[in-house]
Amino acid sequence: MPRIGKYWLSLDLHYWPQDSAHTWAKVEPENVVRVGVDDFAQKQAGELLFIRLFPVGKEVKQGQRFGTLETAKWVGPLLSPVSGKIA
């Protein structure tokens, strides 16, 4: 996994650069897509305190909120890099 400065960049993830969302998607077996937050956002946000995701089955559109992330430094929306349903 390469580094850019002090941040890791995984080459098997699809990064979504819109609106500085810092989210990524990874296609898994059975048409499931795993979504996460990149290393930059994790290090900037600090210690994770709480995460709230939309309920299973809820439809989400790319660029729209699918949950909320709360850290010691920040509370804000998680923006989806893909459209689909929460599994």
C-alpha positions in Angstrom: 0.0 0.0 0.0 1.6 3.3 -1.1 1.8 6.4 1.0 1.2 10.0 0.0 3.0 12.1 2.6 1.9 10.6 5.9 -1.3 9.1 4.5 -1.9 5.5 3.2 -3.6 5.1 -0.1 -5.0 1.6 -0.8 -5.0 0.8 -4.5 -7.9 -1.8 -4.3 -10.4 0.9 -3.3 -12.5 3.2 -5.5 -12.2 6.7 -4.0 -14.9 9.3 -4.4 -13.4 12.7 -4.5 -16.6 14.8 -4.8 -17.2 17.5 -2.2 -14.1 16.4 -0.1 -16.2 13.5 1.2 -13.1 11.3 1.7 -15.1 8.2 1.3 -14.3 5.0 -0.7 -16.1 1.9 -2.0 -14.8 -1.6 -2.5 -16.8 -4.3 -4.4 -17.1 -7.5 -2.4 -18.6 -10.9 -3.4 -22.3 -11.2 -4.1 -22.7 -7.6 -5.4 -22.1 -6.1 -2.0 -20.1 -2.8 -1.8 -18.2 -2.0 1.4 -17.9 1.8 2.1 -15.4 3.5 4.3 -13.5 6.7 5.1 -10.0 7.3 3.8 -6.9 7.5 5.9 -6.7 11.3 5.6 -10.2 11.8 7.1 -9.6 9.3 9.8 -6.4 11.0 11.0 -7.9 14.5 10.7 -11.1 13.5 12.6 -9.3 11.9 15.6 -10.7 9.3 17.9 -14.0 7.8 16.8 -16.7 8.2 19.5 -19.9 7.2 17.7 -21.2 6.3 14.3 -24.9 6.1 13.3 -25.8 4.5 10.0 -29.2 4.6 8.2 -31.3 1.4 8.8 -30.8 -1.8 6.7 -32.9 -1.6 3.5 -32.8 2.2 3.3 -32.0 3.4 -0.2 -29.1 5.8 -0.6 -28.0 7.9 -3.6 -24.4 8.8 -4.4 -23.3 12.0 -2.7 -26.1 11.9 -0.1 -25.8 11.2 3.6 -26.0 7.6 4.8 -25.1 8.2 8.4 -23.3 10.4 10.9 -19.8 10.2 12.3 -18.8 11.7 15.7 -15.2 12.0 16.8 -13.4 14.0 19.5 -12.9 16.9 16.9 -15.9 16.6 14.5 -19.5 15.6 14.1 -20.8 15.4 10.5 -22.5 13.5 7.7 -21.1 10.4 6.0 -21.6 10.9 2.2 -22.1 7.8 0.1 -19.7 7.2 -2.8 -22.3 4.9 -4.5 -26.0 4.5 -4.9 -27.7 1.4 -3.4 -29.4 0.0 -0.3 -27.9 -0.3 3.2 -27.2 -4.0 3.8 
